[in-house]
Amino acid sequence: MNLWDDTLFHNEIERPSLNGANDADVAIIGGGFTGLWSAFHLLHLDHSLKIIICEAERIGFGASGRNGGWCSALYPTTAGYDQVRPHLLQSMEEIGSFCHHHAPEVGFVKSGTITVARNKAQLARISQSTAPHESYLPKGVLYSHIGMNGGLGGLYTPDCAVVHPGRLVRALAKAVEKLGGVIYENTRINSLAPNLIESEFGSIRTTSIIKATEVFSQSPRSHAPIYSLMVATEPLKEAIWDEIGLAKRETFSEALHLVNYGQRTIDDRLAVGGRGARYLFGSRLQRKHEMDYRTHNEIIEMVRGWFPALKRTKFTHRWGGAVSIPRDWHPYITWDKATGIGKAGGYSGDGVTLSHLAGKTLAHLILERENPITELPHVNWKNPQWEREPLRWLGVNGSILATDFADREEASTGKPSRISSALNNIIRI
């Protein structure tokens, strides 16, 4: 069960499905962060707009309601990052302001993130950081923040906040409705053409369309859906937190090559996620793949290795979802004025903040409002295609296995893995 769905604080709102013929200035397909932030910014720029959002399932069904709850300035690629970073920082502040004024139950706390090195190879890698916003934490200082077993040192950046994503996406939906936006759920769009979208029982004639469906509507070669899985403990007693630390609710990860991430939740659980589940042939999505028993157990074993005090603690929640990864790891925001169709995505797991920036950018592009964000590198970026199958299946799954092997190699030898260096030139997982 998804922790974020199970701890919503308020009962779900049941919204109707699209029915009959409708008209709108902007029709948005997808009720996650990208679609909702687009509507939010559009309505703030022009209160008179008629905006309709169609969600195939329910609000927050996709990655927006399943992620690790990191609201950070992370960006999937180094290309153009220096230009984008100031705007990501501004988006973080604006998300924090939204939570403060509209949704304190989200538990937005900006306490930064800590990357922990647990072997000499990891320590060597984090010690090489020259980013001005990152600072090295020697062992003694590290343990004043987080009591991770075997920690040798750490890297700290203040550019991260923790949130309850399930509460945030639903609070955002309510705010959009309060501004005048209309949301339909259980409405799968069957056809899309310039100025018209159609579902089984309804249609919308519109001036502009935003496709905010990312992983759920990509062509197989435009992205690789990689499953990221999460677990969460029962609420922990204060004595256990005294051993773990995270008193300021810092987000954290181990400096592994295989992606992992954790947070102390607003109700004092430990929620941790990671990758490692296999990629499905043909870029397929399967709901049963969100509950990969082996990967969930590996994450739990990893967490108990980090924090021995959790040896007898119950892990009450397991869930997961697919992350959309372009071949070059570059996010995209596209707007075609001729057709009136825009889209955004390719967040590669960094979407909580990026989706806010994407929605704000699309709003300015559609309304033709001047703003530096419409000139950022990812605007109208064209991603290369992934290789055809079976090369894609072999490459992605081979990289997952090799990345795991590289981490095990470094743990046993204490030396940087040559395999990881080679992988960085092919694919990162």
C-alpha positions as CSV (number, residue, x, y, z in Angstrom):
1,M,0.0,0.0,0.0
2,N,1.2,3.5,-0.9
3,L,2.0,5.4,2.3
4,W,1.0,8.8,0.8
5,D,-2.4,7.5,-0.1
6,D,-2.9,5.9,3.3
7,T,-2.1,9.1,5.2
8,L,-4.0,11.7,3.3
9,F,-5.3,13.6,6.3
10,H,-8.5,14.3,4.5
11,N,-11.0,12.0,2.7
12,E,-10.6,11.9,-1.1
13,I,-12.9,14.1,-3.2
14,E,-14.9,12.2,-5.7
15,R,-15.0,14.2,-9.0
16,P,-17.2,13.4,-12.0
17,S,-16.1,12.2,-15.4
18,L,-16.1,14.3,-18.5
19,N,-19.5,14.2,-20.2
20,G,-21.0,15.9,-23.3
21,A,-19.6,18.7,-25.4
22,N,-17.5,21.2,-23.5
23,D,-15.5,24.4,-24.4
24,A,-12.3,25.7,-22.8
25,D,-9.4,28.1,-23.3
26,V,-6.9,25.4,-22.2
27,A,-7.5,21.7,-21.8
28,I,-5.0,19.8,-19.7
29,I,-4.6,16.0,-19.9
30,G,-3.2,14.6,-16.7
31,G,-4.0,15.5,-13.1
32,G,-0.5,15.3,-11.6
33,F,1.9,18.1,-10.6
34,T,2.7,19.2,-14.2
35,G,-1.0,19.6,-15.2
36,L,-2.1,21.1,-11.9
37,W,0.8,23.6,-11.7
38,S,0.2,24.6,-15.3
39,A,-3.5,25.4,-14.5
40,F,-2.4,27.1,-11.2
41,H,0.0,29.5,-13.1
42,L,-2.3,30.1,-16.0
43,L,-5.1,31.1,-13.7
44,H,-2.8,33.4,-11.7
45,L,-1.7,35.1,-14.9
46,D,-5.3,35.4,-16.3
47,H,-8.2,34.9,-13.9
48,S,-10.7,34.8,-16.8
49,L,-9.4,31.7,-18.4
50,K,-11.6,28.6,-18.6
51,I,-9.4,25.6,-17.8
52,I,-10.5,22.0,-17.8
53,I,-8.2,19.1,-16.5
54,C,-8.9,15.5,-17.4
55,E,-7.3,12.7,-15.3
56,A,-7.6,9.1,-16.4
57,E,-7.6,7.7,-12.9
58,R,-7.7,10.1,-9.9
59,I,-5.7,13.1,-8.9
60,G,-2.1,12.2,-8.0
61,F,-2.5,8.6,-9.4
62,G,0.9,8.7,-11.1
63,A,4.4,9.8,-10.0
64,S,3.0,12.9,-8.3
65,G,1.4,10.7,-5.6
66,R,4.1,8.0,-5.3
67,N,7.5,9.7,-5.2
68,G,10.0,10.1,-2.4
69,G,8.8,13.6,-1.3
70,W,12.1,15.5,-2.2
71,C,11.4,19.1,-3.3
72,S,15.0,19.8,-4.5
73,A,17.1,21.7,-6.9
74,L,18.3,18.5,-8.5
75,Y,18.4,18.3,-12.3
76,P,18.7,15.1,-14.3
77,T,21.7,16.3,-16.4
78,T,24.6,18.7,-16.1
79,A,23.8,20.2,-19.5
80,G,22.4,23.7,-18.9
81,Y,22.1,23.2,-15.1
82,D,23.9,26.4,-14.2
83,Q,21.2,28.3,-16.1
84,V,18.3,26.3,-14.7
85,R,19.4,26.1,-11.0
86,P,18.3,29.6,-10.0
87,H,14.8,29.0,-11.3
88,L,14.6,25.6,-9.5
89,L,15.5,27.4,-6.3
90,Q,12.8,30.0,-6.9
91,S,10.3,27.1,-7.6
92,M,11.3,25.5,-4.3
93,E,10.5,28.8,-2.5
94,E,7.2,29.2,-4.3
95,I,6.2,25.6,-3.5
96,G,7.1,26.3,0.2
97,S,5.0,29.5,0.1
98,F,2.1,27.6,-1.4
99,C,2.3,25.0,1.4
100,H,2.6,27.6,4.1
101,H,-0.5,29.5,2.9
102,H,-2.7,26.7,1.5
103,A,-1.5,23.3,2.9
104,P,0.5,23.2,6.1
105,E,-0.5,19.5,6.4
106,V,2.0,18.8,3.6
107,G,4.8,19.3,6.2
108,F,7.1,21.3,3.9
109,V,10.5,21.7,5.7
110,K,13.6,22.9,4.0
111,S,16.4,21.4,5.9
112,G,18.6,20.2,3.0
113,T,19.9,16.8,2.0
114,I,22.8,14.7,3.1
115,T,24.7,12.2,1.0
116,V,26.5,9.7,3.2
117,A,29.7,7.8,2.2
118,R,30.1,4.4,3.8
119,N,33.2,3.2,2.1
120,K,36.5,4.7,0.9
121,A,35.4,4.8,-2.8
122,Q,32.2,6.7,-1.9
123,L,34.2,9.0,0.3
124,A,36.6,9.8,-2.5
125,R,33.8,10.6,-4.9
126,I,31.9,13.0,-2.6
127,S,35.2,14.6,-1.5
128,Q,35.7,15.7,-5.2
129,S,32.7,17.9,-5.2
130,T,33.5,21.5,-6.0
131,A,30.0,22.9,-6.1
132,P,29.7,26.1,-4.1
133,H,26.4,25.1,-2.7
134,E,27.7,21.8,-1.3
135,S,29.7,21.4,1.9
136,Y,31.7,18.4,3.1
137,L,30.7,16.9,6.5
138,P,33.5,15.1,8.4
139,K,32.5,12.0,10.3
140,G,31.9,13.8,13.6
141,V,29.7,16.5,12.1
142,L,27.9,13.9,9.9
143,Y,26.8,11.9,13.0
144,S,25.3,15.0,14.5
145,H,22.9,15.0,11.6
146,I,22.4,11.3,10.8
147,G,23.5,8.2,12.6
148,M,24.0,6.0,9.5
149,N,26.0,2.8,10.3
150,G,29.4,2.9,8.8
151,G,29.3,6.6,7.8
152,L,32.8,8.0,7.0
153,G,31.8,11.4,5.9
154,G,29.0,13.2,4.0
155,L,28.0,15.9,1.6
156,Y,25.4,18.5,2.5
157,T,23.4,20.8,0.4
158,P,20.7,23.2,1.7
159,D,18.8,23.0,-1.6
160,C,16.2,20.4,-0.6
161,A,12.9,20.3,1.3
162,V,10.8,17.4,2.4
163,V,7.0,17.1,1.6
164,H,4.1,14.7,1.8
165,P,3.5,14.5,-2.0
166,G,0.1,12.9,-1.7
167,R,-1.2,15.8,0.4
168,L,0.5,18.3,-1.8
169,V,-0.9,17.2,-5.1
170,R,-4.4,17.1,-3.6
171,A,-4.1,20.5,-2.0
172,L,-2.9,21.9,-5.3
173,A,-6.0,20.4,-7.0
174,K,-8.3,22.1,-4.5
175,A,-6.4,25.4,-5.0
176,V,-6.9,25.1,-8.8
177,E,-10.6,24.5,-8.4
178,K,-10.9,27.5,-6.0
179,L,-9.3,29.6,-8.8
180,G,-12.0,28.4,-11.2
181,G,-10.4,25.4,-12.9
182,V,-12.6,22.3,-13.5
183,I,-11.2,18.8,-12.9
184,Y,-12.7,15.6,-14.2
185,E,-11.5,12.2,-13.0
186,N,-11.8,8.7,-14.5
187,T,-11.6,10.4,-17.9
188,R,-9.3,8.7,-20.3
189,I,-8.6,10.7,-23.5
190,N,-9.0,8.5,-26.6
191,S,-8.2,11.0,-29.3
192,L,-6.3,14.3,-29.5
193,A,-6.1,16.8,-32.4
194,P,-5.4,20.5,-32.5
195,N,-8.3,22.3,-30.7
196,L,-10.1,19.1,-29.8
197,I,-9.8,16.2,-27.3
198,E,-12.3,13.4,-26.9
199,S,-13.0,10.8,-24.2
200,E,-15.6,7.9,-24.3
201,F,-18.5,10.1,-23.1
202,G,-17.3,13.7,-23.7
203,S,-15.3,16.1,-25.7
204,I,-13.5,19.5,-25.2
205,R,-13.1,22.1,-27.9
206,T,-10.2,24.3,-26.9
207,T,-7.7,26.9,-28.0
208,S,-4.7,25.2,-26.3
209,I,-3.9,21.7,-25.1
210,I,-1.3,20.5,-22.5
211,K,-0.2,16.9,-22.4
212,A,0.9,16.3,-18.8
213,T,0.9,12.5,-18.9
214,E,4.7,11.9,-19.2
215,V,5.4,8.2,-18.6
216,F,1.8,7.1,-19.4
217,S,1.6,8.3,-23.0
218,Q,5.1,8.3,-24.4
219,S,6.1,6.4,-27.5
220,P,8.3,3.3,-26.6
221,R,11.5,4.8,-28.0
222,S,11.0,8.3,-26.6
223,H,11.7,7.2,-23.0
224,A,12.6,4.2,-20.8
225,P,10.2,3.7,-17.9
226,I,12.3,2.7,-14.9
227,Y,10.6,1.5,-11.8
228,S,11.5,3.2,-8.5
229,L,10.1,1.4,-5.4
230,M,9.6,2.6,-1.9
231,V,9.0,1.2,1.7
232,A,8.0,2.9,4.9
233,T,8.2,1.9,8.6
234,E,5.6,2.2,11.2
235,P,5.8,5.4,13.2
236,L,9.1,5.3,15.2
237,K,9.6,6.0,18.9
238,E,11.7,9.0,19.9
239,A,14.4,6.6,21.3
240,I,14.9,5.2,17.9
241,W,15.0,8.7,16.3
242,D,17.7,9.6,18.9
243,E,19.9,7.0,17.3
244,I,18.9,7.7,13.7
245,G,19.0,11.5,13.9
246,L,17.3,13.6,11.2
247,A,16.0,15.9,13.9
248,K,15.4,18.6,11.3
249,R,13.9,16.1,8.8
250,E,16.8,16.3,6.4
251,T,16.5,14.1,3.3
252,F,19.3,11.7,2.8
253,S,20.9,9.0,0.6
254,E,23.9,6.8,0.5
255,A,26.5,7.7,-2.1
256,L,25.7,4.5,-4.1
257,H,25.7,4.5,-7.9
258,L,22.2,2.9,-7.8
259,V,19.7,5.6,-6.9
260,N,18.4,5.6,-3.4
261,Y,16.6,8.3,-1.3
262,G,15.0,8.7,2.2
263,Q,13.1,11.0,4.4
264,R,11.7,11.3,7.9
265,T,8.0,11.8,7.3
266,I,5.7,14.3,9.0
267,D,4.2,11.4,11.1
268,D,7.7,10.2,12.2
269,R,8.1,7.2,9.9
270,L,11.2,6.4,7.8
271,A,10.3,6.3,4.1
272,V,13.0,5.1,1.7
273,G,13.1,4.3,-2.0
274,G,15.5,3.0,-4.6
275,R,15.8,1.5,-8.0
276,G,16.8,-1.9,-9.1
277,A,13.7,-3.5,-10.6
278,R,14.1,-4.7,-14.1
279,Y,13.0,-2.8,-17.2
280,L,10.2,-4.4,-19.1
281,F,10.6,-5.2,-22.8
282,G,9.1,-2.6,-25.2
283,S,8.9,0.1,-22.5
284,R,5.8,-1.6,-21.1
285,L,4.1,-0.5,-17.9
286,Q,2.6,-3.2,-15.6
287,R,0.8,-2.4,-12.3
288,K,2.1,-5.6,-10.8
289,H,5.6,-4.4,-11.4
290,E,5.0,-1.7,-8.8
291,M,5.1,-4.5,-6.1
292,D,8.5,-6.2,-6.9
293,Y,8.9,-8.4,-3.8
294,R,12.7,-8.9,-4.4
295,T,13.5,-5.2,-4.8
296,H,11.3,-4.1,-1.8
297,N,13.1,-6.7,0.4
298,E,16.5,-5.4,-0.8
299,I,15.5,-1.9,0.1
300,I,14.4,-3.0,3.6
301,E,17.7,-4.9,4.0
302,M,19.6,-1.8,3.0
303,V,17.7,0.4,5.5
304,R,18.3,-2.1,8.3
305,G,22.0,-2.1,7.4
306,W,22.0,1.7,7.7
307,F,20.1,1.8,11.0
308,P,20.5,-1.4,13.1
309,A,18.0,0.0,15.6
310,L,15.3,-0.9,13.0
311,K,16.1,-4.6,13.2
312,R,12.7,-5.4,14.7
313,T,10.8,-2.5,13.3
314,K,7.8,-3.3,11.0
315,F,7.8,-2.0,7.5
316,T,4.1,-1.3,7.0
317,H,4.0,0.1,3.4
318,R,5.4,-1.0,0.1
319,W,4.7,0.7,-3.2
320,G,6.3,2.0,-6.4
321,G,5.9,3.5,-9.9
322,A,7.6,4.2,-13.2
323,V,10.0,7.1,-13.8
324,S,10.2,8.5,-17.3
325,I,13.9,8.6,-18.5
326,P,14.8,10.1,-21.9
327,R,17.8,8.7,-23.7
328,D,20.0,11.8,-22.9
329,W,18.4,12.4,-19.4
330,H,17.4,15.9,-20.5
331,P,13.9,17.1,-19.4
332,Y,11.8,18.9,-22.0
333,I,9.1,21.5,-22.2
334,T,7.6,21.9,-25.7
335,W,5.1,24.4,-27.0
336,D,3.9,24.4,-30.6
337,K,2.0,27.6,-31.3
338,A,0.8,26.3,-34.7
339,T,-1.1,23.4,-33.2
340,G,-1.7,24.8,-29.8
341,I,-0.3,21.7,-28.1
342,G,2.3,21.7,-25.3
343,K,3.9,19.0,-23.1
344,A,6.5,18.6,-20.5
345,G,8.3,15.7,-18.8
346,G,11.5,13.7,-18.8
347,Y,12.1,14.5,-15.1
348,S,13.9,11.2,-14.4
349,G,12.8,11.2,-10.8
350,D,13.4,14.9,-10.0
351,G,9.8,16.0,-10.8
352,V,8.5,17.6,-7.6
353,T,10.3,20.9,-8.3
354,L,10.8,20.6,-12.0
355,S,7.0,20.1,-12.6
356,H,6.4,23.5,-10.9
357,L,8.9,25.2,-13.2
358,A,7.5,23.3,-16.2
359,G,3.9,24.4,-15.4
360,K,5.0,28.0,-14.9
361,T,6.9,27.9,-18.2
362,L,4.0,26.4,-20.2
363,A,1.7,29.1,-18.7
364,H,4.0,31.9,-19.9
365,L,4.5,30.3,-23.3
366,I,0.8,29.8,-23.9
367,L,-0.2,33.3,-22.9
368,E,2.9,34.8,-24.6
369,R,4.1,36.5,-21.4
370,E,7.8,37.5,-21.3
371,N,9.9,35.7,-18.7
372,P,13.4,34.4,-18.7
373,I,12.2,30.8,-18.0
374,T,10.8,30.5,-21.5
375,E,14.4,30.7,-22.8
376,L,15.9,28.0,-20.6
377,P,17.8,25.1,-22.3
378,H,15.0,22.5,-21.8
379,V,12.4,24.6,-23.6
380,N,11.6,23.0,-27.0
381,W,14.4,20.5,-26.3
382,K,14.4,17.5,-28.7
383,N,15.5,14.3,-27.0
384,P,17.2,11.5,-29.1
385,Q,15.4,8.2,-29.5
386,W,16.3,5.2,-27.4
387,E,17.7,2.1,-29.3
388,R,15.3,-0.4,-30.8
389,E,14.4,-3.6,-29.0
390,P,16.0,-5.9,-28.0
391,L,19.0,-3.5,-27.6
392,R,17.1,-1.2,-25.3
393,W,16.1,-4.1,-23.0
394,L,19.6,-5.5,-23.0
395,G,21.2,-2.1,-22.4
396,V,18.9,-0.9,-19.6
397,N,18.7,-4.1,-17.7
398,G,22.4,-4.8,-18.2
399,S,23.2,-1.3,-16.8
400,I,21.0,-2.0,-13.7
401,L,22.9,-5.2,-13.0
402,A,26.2,-3.6,-13.7
403,T,25.4,-0.6,-11.4
404,D,24.5,-2.9,-8.6
405,F,27.7,-4.9,-9.2
406,A,29.8,-1.6,-9.2
407,D,28.3,-0.7,-5.7
408,R,29.1,-4.2,-4.4
409,E,32.6,-4.0,-5.8
410,E,33.3,-0.6,-4.1
411,A,32.0,-1.9,-0.8
412,S,34.4,-4.8,-0.9
413,T,37.5,-3.1,-2.3
414,G,37.1,0.5,-1.2
415,K,38.3,1.6,-4.6
416,P,36.2,3.4,-7.3
417,S,34.7,1.0,-9.7
418,R,35.9,1.0,-13.3
419,I,32.5,-0.4,-14.3
420,S,30.7,2.8,-13.1
421,S,33.0,5.0,-15.1
422,A,32.1,3.1,-18.2
423,L,28.4,3.2,-17.4
424,N,28.4,7.0,-17.1
425,N,29.1,7.1,-20.8
426,I,26.2,4.9,-21.7
427,I,23.3,5.1,-19.2
428,R,22.8,6.1,-15.5
429,I,20.3,4.3,-13.4
